[in-house]
Amino acid sequence: MKQSTRNLWLQTITGIMILILMMWQMRQPRIQELDSGYRITMGTFARVLVVASDKKTAEQCVKAAFETFDRVNAMMSDYDPNSLLSEVNRRAFAEPVKVDAALFEVLTAAVKYSRLSDGAFDITVGPVVQLWRKANQTGIAPEPQALTQAHQKVGYRHLLLDEDNQTVRFAVEGMLLDLGGIAKGYAIDKAIEVMRQQGALGGMVDIGGDLACFDRPVGGQPHWYIGLQDPDEEQRYLLRLKLNNHAAATSGDYRRFAVINDLKYSHIVNPASTQAADSLSSVTIIAPSAIQADALATAVSVLGPEKGMALIESIDQTVALLILSARPIKLQKTTGAANFIAD
């Protein structure tokens, strides 16, 4: 073959390859990453990160996620007297109260985790929580007699759910449901569902430190990365964790607490003792869903390190990282937790 002919062939082939590459690149989605920034919802701060093919889709995903948070809060907040949960708390001893599918789903899940944790997680702890909320406002600890009386109204076995009729009934007068340990997880899972429906290629949803991530990470990274905070130093992280299609929930006495008579009390109440959980500074649970991670983080905070570790070891695809209350800081982790540590 003559040199000129060979050069012509090479130029033609090169041109075809460049054209194919250009066409392939044109067909690839233009990645748009959007950070909602922190906004107030469900009594705390929430943030949504979205990876999408275009700006409009990303904006729709953020909008849909925050609308989901607002719907869940309007339904499940015990601070709102007009919420469906507040209606249940007012009426469910007198008569069965029919609820919608979302609330019934959360109540069913709550009973599941109550059974799994032998009552360490218990949404019927509301009467005791109310006393501690008042103590936080007044600075005066609840009277032992008041706690004893409130404890008599606590017990997930007294929560009667009728699946066929989708109703809720209380077997004990004065029962109150508190979904603070599970509603955020549910909202996160539902937000991710709607973001996927809106066309998100990936994302992370964070409500008050409970979060879940899915599919494509931001910045072309191989994983979604989060920090495990040092309970004693707000700006310092003990570890960096890597997640892919996982949820992580952290409960700790350094995040939310009350100071009563110059003593610090965790916001997490032990349903059995009626006292604040105090054996762990921080509990981080990594699980397949945010509702599971949220409920189990509360349960382990109540159970303490030994029983809490045993519980998590018994659950598939779930790990725990615990920081004990004693100092210096000591980190304990369950089998498999090391797989999520980035460095």
PLY file of the C-alpha trace (Angstrom):
ply
format ascii 1.0
element vertex 343
property float x
property float y
property float z
element edge 342
property int vertex1
property int vertex2
end_header
0.00 0.00 0.00
1.33 3.41 -0.93
2.31 5.76 1.88
-0.30 8.34 0.86
-3.04 5.71 0.85
-1.94 4.40 4.26
-2.01 7.93 5.67
-5.48 8.47 4.23
-6.72 5.27 5.90
-5.18 6.27 9.21
-6.74 9.72 9.01
-10.12 8.21 8.15
-9.99 5.68 10.99
-8.84 8.35 13.42
-11.66 10.62 12.30
-14.22 7.86 12.77
-12.91 7.07 16.25
-13.05 10.73 17.24
-16.61 10.97 15.90
-17.65 7.85 17.84
-16.06 9.23 21.00
-17.83 12.56 20.56
-21.18 10.84 20.01
-20.61 8.65 23.08
-19.77 11.68 25.20
-22.86 13.51 23.95
-25.00 10.57 25.03
-23.56 10.52 28.54
-25.66 12.36 31.13
-24.30 15.71 32.20
-23.88 15.29 35.91
-25.42 17.93 38.13
-24.65 17.92 41.85
-26.83 19.94 44.19
-26.47 20.60 47.92
-29.62 21.90 49.62
-27.69 23.29 52.55
-29.05 22.84 56.06
-32.70 23.65 56.65
-34.85 23.27 59.76
-37.36 20.42 59.74
-38.62 17.82 62.20
-37.18 19.85 65.07
-33.61 19.68 63.76
-31.44 20.42 60.73
-31.72 18.49 57.48
-29.60 18.42 54.36
-30.01 16.74 50.98
-27.26 16.07 48.44
-28.32 15.02 44.95
-26.49 13.70 41.91
-28.67 14.03 38.81
-28.43 14.30 35.04
-29.55 17.94 35.01
-30.25 20.88 37.29
-34.03 20.66 37.02
-34.08 17.03 38.12
-31.74 17.79 41.01
-33.97 20.66 42.18
-37.07 18.46 41.92
-35.36 15.82 44.05
-34.50 18.30 46.79
-38.02 19.73 46.74
-39.59 16.26 46.93
-37.32 15.25 49.81
-38.21 18.26 51.97
-41.89 17.86 51.18
-41.56 14.31 52.46
-39.98 15.54 55.70
-42.82 18.01 56.19
-45.49 15.36 55.60
-43.92 12.95 58.06
-43.50 15.66 60.67
-47.09 16.85 60.28
-48.25 13.30 60.85
-45.85 12.00 63.52
-44.81 14.92 65.72
-46.01 14.75 69.32
-45.16 18.45 69.67
-47.93 19.33 67.20
-51.40 18.98 68.80
-52.93 18.73 65.33
-50.79 15.81 64.14
-52.27 12.37 63.58
-50.01 11.01 66.32
-51.39 13.54 68.81
-54.90 12.46 67.86
-53.94 8.84 68.51
-52.51 9.80 71.90
-55.76 11.56 72.83
-58.25 8.95 71.64
-56.68 5.50 71.43
-57.54 4.36 74.95
-61.23 5.21 74.52
-61.60 3.65 71.07
-59.62 2.21 68.16
-58.23 5.00 65.99
-57.91 4.42 62.26
-54.64 5.76 60.87
-53.18 6.04 57.41
-50.76 3.54 55.91
-47.62 5.56 56.68
-48.23 5.87 60.41
-49.34 2.26 60.66
-46.13 1.19 58.89
-44.02 3.10 61.43
-45.96 1.73 64.41
-45.59 -1.81 63.08
-41.85 -1.32 62.62
-41.59 0.16 66.12
-43.19 -2.91 67.68
-40.80 -5.10 65.68
-37.74 -3.31 67.09
-39.25 -3.30 70.58
-39.52 -7.07 70.45
-36.07 -7.42 68.94
-34.50 -5.32 71.71
-36.66 -6.74 74.52
-38.19 -3.33 75.13
-35.01 -1.23 75.11
-36.57 0.58 72.18
-40.17 1.43 73.08
-42.30 4.18 71.56
-44.75 3.97 74.48
-42.17 5.70 76.69
-44.01 8.98 76.06
-45.31 9.53 79.65
-41.76 9.34 81.01
-40.35 11.51 78.23
-42.92 14.18 79.03
-41.67 14.36 82.63
-38.06 14.76 81.51
-39.03 17.43 78.98
-40.66 19.40 81.76
-37.56 18.89 83.92
-35.43 20.29 81.11
-37.59 23.42 81.08
-37.74 23.92 84.85
-34.30 22.63 85.81
-35.88 20.37 88.44
-35.58 16.58 88.14
-38.83 14.55 88.12
-40.04 13.24 91.46
-39.50 9.47 91.89
-43.21 8.97 92.54
-44.12 10.73 89.31
-41.68 8.55 87.37
-43.13 5.41 88.97
-46.64 6.43 87.98
-45.53 7.25 84.44
-43.73 3.92 84.17
-47.00 2.09 84.79
-48.27 3.51 81.48
-45.28 2.27 79.48
-45.01 -1.01 77.60
-45.14 -1.81 73.90
-47.23 -4.91 74.61
-50.08 -2.56 75.56
-50.04 -1.06 72.06
-52.69 -2.92 70.07
-52.42 -2.77 66.28
-55.19 -4.17 64.08
-53.67 -4.82 60.67
-56.97 -5.71 58.98
-58.68 -2.47 60.01
-55.47 -0.42 60.28
-56.38 0.85 63.74
-54.46 1.66 66.92
-55.70 1.05 70.45
-54.13 1.55 73.90
-54.72 -1.11 76.54
-53.63 1.23 79.36
-55.08 4.64 80.10
-52.60 7.49 79.87
-50.31 5.83 77.33
-48.47 8.20 75.01
-46.50 7.38 71.88
-43.21 9.14 71.16
-41.75 8.49 67.70
-38.57 10.51 68.27
-36.42 7.40 67.89
-37.83 6.21 64.56
-39.67 8.96 62.63
-36.50 10.58 61.24
-35.30 7.24 59.92
-38.64 6.64 58.23
-38.58 10.12 56.68
-35.08 9.53 55.30
-36.05 6.23 53.69
-39.16 7.76 52.12
-37.19 10.77 50.87
-34.76 8.46 49.10
-37.69 6.62 47.50
-39.12 9.83 46.04
-35.68 11.05 44.93
-35.18 7.86 42.96
-38.64 8.27 41.46
-37.72 11.81 40.42
-34.67 10.48 38.58
-31.76 10.99 40.99
-28.59 9.12 40.04
-27.44 9.20 43.65
-27.86 11.12 46.85
-27.48 11.51 50.58
-30.21 12.53 53.03
-29.29 13.75 56.52
-31.74 14.65 59.28
-30.12 15.60 62.55
-27.13 13.31 62.02
-29.18 10.30 60.91
-28.54 9.70 57.24
-28.68 7.37 54.28
-26.97 7.42 50.91
-27.63 5.69 47.63
-25.99 4.95 44.31
-23.65 7.50 42.71
-21.57 9.56 45.20
-20.74 13.23 44.69
-17.48 14.28 43.10
-17.00 10.97 41.32
-15.79 9.40 44.56
-15.92 5.62 45.05
-17.99 5.95 48.24
-20.07 8.34 50.27
-17.97 9.51 53.22
-19.13 10.62 56.66
-17.27 11.47 59.85
-17.64 9.85 63.27
-17.58 12.84 65.59
-15.46 13.09 68.71
-17.99 13.54 71.57
-15.59 15.88 73.36
-14.57 18.10 70.42
-17.28 19.27 68.04
-14.93 20.02 65.14
-12.93 16.78 65.39
-13.68 13.41 63.83
-12.38 10.14 65.23
-12.95 8.17 62.05
-14.03 8.57 58.46
-16.64 6.04 57.37
-17.40 4.94 53.81
-20.92 4.01 52.77
-22.60 2.70 49.64
-26.37 2.23 49.77
-26.33 2.19 53.56
-27.88 4.17 56.37
-26.15 5.40 59.51
-27.73 6.75 62.68
-25.89 8.21 65.65
-27.30 8.75 69.13
-25.22 10.43 71.80
-25.37 12.42 74.99
-23.19 15.09 73.36
-25.79 15.80 70.64
-28.94 16.37 72.67
-28.99 16.59 76.43
-30.52 18.38 79.38
-28.74 20.04 82.29
-30.70 19.61 85.53
-29.25 20.55 88.92
-25.87 21.00 87.20
-25.95 17.41 85.93
-26.02 16.45 82.25
-28.72 14.00 81.16
-29.01 12.25 77.80
-32.23 12.86 75.87
-32.61 9.07 75.52
-34.71 7.56 78.29
-34.45 3.96 79.46
-38.06 2.65 79.39
-37.33 0.16 82.19
-35.59 2.46 84.68
-37.24 5.76 83.59
-33.76 7.33 83.85
-31.57 8.80 81.13
-29.33 6.31 79.34
-25.79 7.03 80.54
-23.35 4.23 79.72
-22.48 5.34 76.19
-21.42 8.72 74.84
-22.10 7.77 71.25
-23.75 4.95 69.33
-23.49 4.73 65.55
-25.43 2.02 63.73
-24.89 1.23 60.05
-27.76 -0.71 58.52
-29.57 -1.28 55.21
-32.33 1.21 56.08
-32.50 4.43 58.06
-35.53 3.34 60.05
-33.59 0.30 61.27
-30.46 2.29 62.06
-32.49 4.94 63.90
-34.40 2.50 66.12
-31.36 0.36 66.88
-29.21 3.37 67.81
-31.75 4.18 70.52
-31.98 0.55 71.64
-28.21 0.14 71.98
-27.93 3.44 73.87
-30.35 2.00 76.42
-28.88 -1.51 76.53
-25.30 -0.39 77.05
-22.14 -1.78 75.46
-22.31 -5.49 76.32
-25.97 -6.20 75.57
-26.00 -3.65 72.76
-23.06 -5.27 70.98
-24.68 -8.69 71.37
-27.92 -7.41 69.85
-26.22 -5.94 66.79
-24.07 -9.05 66.28
-27.33 -11.02 65.98
-28.68 -8.87 63.12
-27.54 -9.40 59.54
-25.97 -6.54 57.54
-25.86 -4.30 60.60
-22.85 -3.03 62.54
-22.23 -0.74 65.50
-19.49 1.63 66.61
-19.73 2.59 70.28
-17.94 5.22 72.34
-18.10 4.54 76.07
-19.00 7.30 78.52
-15.82 6.73 80.56
-12.70 8.65 79.61
-10.24 8.45 77.94
-12.30 7.72 74.83
-12.63 4.04 74.05
-14.14 2.84 70.78
-15.82 -0.54 70.50
-17.08 -1.99 67.25
-18.95 -5.10 66.17
-17.83 -7.68 63.64
-17.77 -6.19 60.15
-17.61 -2.57 61.28
-13.99 -2.32 60.10
-15.24 -2.74 56.51
-16.84 0.69 56.75
-13.79 2.52 58.11
-12.10 4.53 55.36
-8.90 5.48 57.19
0 1
1 2
2 3
3 4
4 5
5 6
6 7
7 8
8 9
9 10
10 11
11 12
12 13
13 14
14 15
15 16
16 17
17 18
18 19
19 20
20 21
21 22
22 23
23 24
24 25
25 26
26 27
27 28
28 29
29 30
30 31
31 32
32 33
33 34
34 35
35 36
36 37
37 38
38 39
39 40
40 41
41 42
42 43
43 44
44 45
45 46
46 47
47 48
48 49
49 50
50 51
51 52
52 53
53 54
54 55
55 56
56 57
57 58
58 59
59 60
60 61
61 62
62 63
63 64
64 65
65 66
66 67
67 68
68 69
69 70
70 71
71 72
72 73
73 74
74 75
75 76
76 77
77 78
78 79
79 80
80 81
81 82
82 83
83 84
84 85
85 86
86 87
87 88
88 89
89 90
90 91
91 92
92 93
93 94
94 95
95 96
96 97
97 98
98 99
99 100
100 101
101 102
102 103
103 104
104 105
105 106
106 107
107 108
108 109
109 110
110 111
111 112
112 113
113 114
114 115
115 116
116 117
117 118
118 119
119 120
120 121
121 122
122 123
123 124
124 125
125 126
126 127
127 128
128 129
129 130
130 131
131 132
132 133
133 134
134 135
135 136
136 137
137 138
138 139
139 140
140 141
141 142
142 143
143 144
144 145
145 146
146 147
147 148
148 149
149 150
150 151
151 152
152 153
153 154
154 155
155 156
156 157
157 158
158 159
159 160
160 161
161 162
162 163
163 164
164 165
165 166
166 167
167 168
168 169
169 170
170 171
171 172
172 173
173 174
174 175
175 176
176 177
177 178
178 179
179 180
180 181
181 182
182 183
183 184
184 185
185 186
186 187
187 188
188 189
189 190
190 191
191 192
192 193
193 194
194 195
195 196
196 197
197 198
198 199
199 200
200 201
201 202
202 203
203 204
204 205
205 206
206 207
207 208
208 209
209 210
210 211
211 212
212 213
213 214
214 215
215 216
216 217
217 218
218 219
219 220
220 221
221 222
222 223
223 224
224 225
225 226
226 227
227 228
228 229
229 230
230 231
231 232
232 233
233 234
234 235
235 236
236 237
237 238
238 239
239 240
240 241
241 242
242 243
243 244
244 245
245 246
246 247
247 248
248 249
249 250
250 251
251 252
252 253
253 254
254 255
255 256
256 257
257 258
258 259
259 260
260 261
261 262
262 263
263 264
264 265
265 266
266 267
267 268
268 269
269 270
270 271
271 272
272 273
273 274
274 275
275 276
276 277
277 278
278 279
279 280
280 281
281 282
282 283
283 284
284 285
285 286
286 287
287 288
288 289
289 290
290 291
291 292
292 293
293 294
294 295
295 296
296 297
297 298
298 299
299 300
300 301
301 302
302 303
303 304
304 305
305 306
306 307
307 308
308 309
309 310
310 311
311 312
312 313
313 314
314 315
315 316
316 317
317 318
318 319
319 320
320 321
321 322
322 323
323 324
324 325
325 326
326 327
327 328
328 329
329 330
330 331
331 332
332 333
333 334
334 335
335 336
336 337
337 338
338 339
339 340
340 341
341 342
